[in-house]
Amino acid sequence: MLTYNSLLKKLPLPEYGRNVQQMVDHCLTIEDRSERTRCAYTIVQKMANMFPELRTEADYLHKLWDHLMIMSDFKLDVDFPFDDIIREENLETKPEPIHYELQRIEMRHYGKNIERMIQRAATYPEGEERDALVMLLANHMKKLIYQISNEDVEDAKIFKDLAFYSKGEIRLDPATHRLHEYKIVRPAQTTGKKKKKK
């Protein structure tokens, strides 16, 4: 009678396959500690060969030894090459919650970063560098508005928002300053007809 995988023991890490799991199970039965340690090193080498792309990661060997410990149901007693091998009690630990500082955003379509950049630009000394930065910010603000609205945006509206964010430190005149013209580019519609192969 055939033995189906669905009837066998569930694998803790199925990506390594049943053969590697059987090696780990055999390793647990070896009584001599030095022989068991040698077997564990061989299994880790086999695991590393299965996933060579992991070798680019800095701690890939540590990760493999942790996986070996998980596959042994944390019963493997060998001379580990690392002191901080994963333990069963650490497997389900949750990270500390990250406390976000909620800040009021005056105009949500611009976001907090634009608000900060404008306030920083307002502290720059008068000159070409500040003018170039202000124009970059103004053009980006116009682009952000286009993302939420398909209607044309007047430059005067952007300049008004710039003055508001900078508390009047940045004032641009629509008569002397022109922002980029953005167009909404819609994806080309396909007709649904396939070309015949010649």
C-alpha positions in Angstrom: 0.0 0.0 0.0 1.3 3.5 -0.9 2.1 5.9 1.9 0.9 9.4 1.0 2.7 12.5 2.3 -0.6 13.8 3.7 -0.6 10.8 6.1 3.0 11.4 7.3 4.1 13.8 10.1 3.7 17.5 9.2 7.0 19.1 8.4 7.9 22.2 10.5 9.8 23.7 7.6 8.4 22.1 4.4 10.8 24.1 2.1 13.6 21.7 3.1 11.7 18.6 2.2 11.1 15.3 3.9 14.6 13.9 3.2 16.3 16.7 5.2 13.7 16.2 8.0 14.5 12.5 8.1 18.2 13.4 8.4 17.4 15.7 11.4 15.3 12.9 12.9 18.2 10.5 12.5 20.6 13.0 14.0 18.5 13.1 17.2 18.9 9.3 17.6 22.8 9.4 17.5 24.0 8.9 21.1 27.6 10.0 20.7 27.7 13.9 21.1 30.7 14.4 18.8 29.2 12.2 16.1 25.8 13.9 16.5 27.6 17.3 16.1 29.3 16.1 13.0 26.0 15.0 11.6 24.4 18.3 12.4 27.2 20.2 10.5 26.6 17.9 7.5 22.9 18.6 7.5 23.5 22.4 7.6 25.9 22.1 4.7 23.2 20.2 2.8 20.6 22.9 3.6 23.0 25.6 2.4 23.5 23.8 -0.9 19.7 23.7 -1.4 19.5 27.5 -1.1 22.8 29.0 -2.4 21.2 32.4 -2.8 21.1 32.7 1.0 24.9 32.9 1.0 24.7 36.6 0.0 23.1 37.4 3.4 25.4 38.3 6.3 23.9 35.9 8.8 22.8 33.0 6.6 24.7 30.3 8.6 23.0 31.5 11.8 19.6 31.3 10.0 20.3 27.7 8.9 21.3 26.6 12.4 18.1 28.2 13.7 16.1 26.3 11.1 17.9 23.0 12.1 16.9 23.7 15.7 13.2 24.3 14.7 13.2 21.1 12.6 14.5 19.1 15.6 11.6 20.4 17.7 14.3 22.2 19.8 15.7 18.9 21.1 19.0 18.9 19.3 21.9 18.9 21.7 25.2 19.6 19.8 28.1 22.0 19.9 26.6 24.9 18.0 28.8 27.4 16.2 26.7 30.3 17.7 25.9 31.1 21.3 22.5 32.6 20.5 20.7 29.7 18.8 16.9 30.1 18.7 14.9 28.6 21.6 11.3 27.5 21.6 10.3 30.3 24.0 11.8 32.9 21.5 9.9 31.6 18.5 6.6 33.3 19.2 8.0 36.5 20.7 6.3 39.6 19.4 8.3 42.8 18.7 7.8 45.9 20.8 5.0 48.1 19.5 6.2 51.1 17.5 4.7 54.3 18.8 4.0 56.8 16.0 3.8 60.5 16.8 0.6 61.6 15.2 1.0 65.1 13.7 -1.6 67.3 12.1 -1.2 67.7 8.3 -2.6 71.0 7.1 -3.2 69.8 3.5 -3.3 66.0 3.2 -2.7 65.9 -0.5 0.8 67.4 -0.1 1.8 65.3 2.9 4.0 66.1 5.9 7.3 65.9 4.1 6.4 68.7 1.6 5.3 70.8 4.6 8.7 70.3 6.3 10.6 70.9 3.1 8.9 74.2 2.5 9.5 75.3 6.1 13.2 74.4 5.7 13.4 76.2 2.3 12.0 79.3 4.0 15.1 79.4 6.2 17.5 79.4 3.3 19.2 82.7 2.5 18.0 84.6 -0.6 19.7 83.5 -3.8 19.8 81.1 -6.7 19.9 77.9 -4.5 16.7 78.9 -2.6 14.9 80.0 -5.8 15.7 76.6 -7.5 14.6 74.7 -4.4 11.3 76.7 -4.2 10.5 76.1 -7.9 11.2 72.3 -7.5 8.8 72.2 -4.5 6.2 74.2 -6.3 6.3 72.0 -9.4 6.1 68.9 -7.2 3.1 70.3 -5.3 1.4 70.9 -8.7 2.1 67.3 -9.7 0.7 66.0 -6.4 -2.6 67.9 -7.0 -2.8 66.4 -10.5 -2.7 62.9 -8.9 -5.9 63.5 -7.0 -7.7 65.8 -9.5 -7.9 65.6 -13.3 -8.7 69.3 -13.5 -6.3 72.0 -14.4 -4.5 73.6 -11.5 -3.7 77.3 -11.6 -0.2 78.3 -10.5 -1.7 81.0 -8.3 -3.2 78.2 -6.1 0.2 76.6 -5.6 1.9 79.9 -4.8 -0.9 80.6 -2.3 -0.2 77.3 -0.6 3.5 77.9 -0.6 3.0 81.3 1.2 0.7 79.6 3.7 3.2 76.8 4.6 6.1 79.2 4.8 4.1 81.7 6.9 4.6 84.4 4.2 8.4 83.9 3.8 8.0 82.5 0.3 6.0 84.5 -2.1 5.9 83.9 -5.9 4.2 86.1 -8.4 2.2 84.2 -11.2 3.2 87.0 -13.6 6.9 86.3 -13.3 7.0 82.6 -12.3 5.6 79.7 -14.4 5.3 76.1 -13.3 5.4 73.1 -15.6 2.3 72.1 -17.5 1.3 68.5 -16.7 -0.9 66.4 -18.8 -2.9 63.3 -17.8 -1.7 60.5 -20.0 -4.2 57.7 -20.2 -3.1 54.1 -21.1 -3.8 53.1 -24.7 -6.9 51.0 -25.1 -6.5 47.7 -26.9 -9.0 46.6 -29.4 -9.0 43.1 -28.2 -8.1 41.7 -31.7 -5.0 39.6 -32.0 -2.7 39.9 -35.0 -2.6 36.8 -37.2 0.7 35.1 -37.4 2.2 34.9 -40.9 
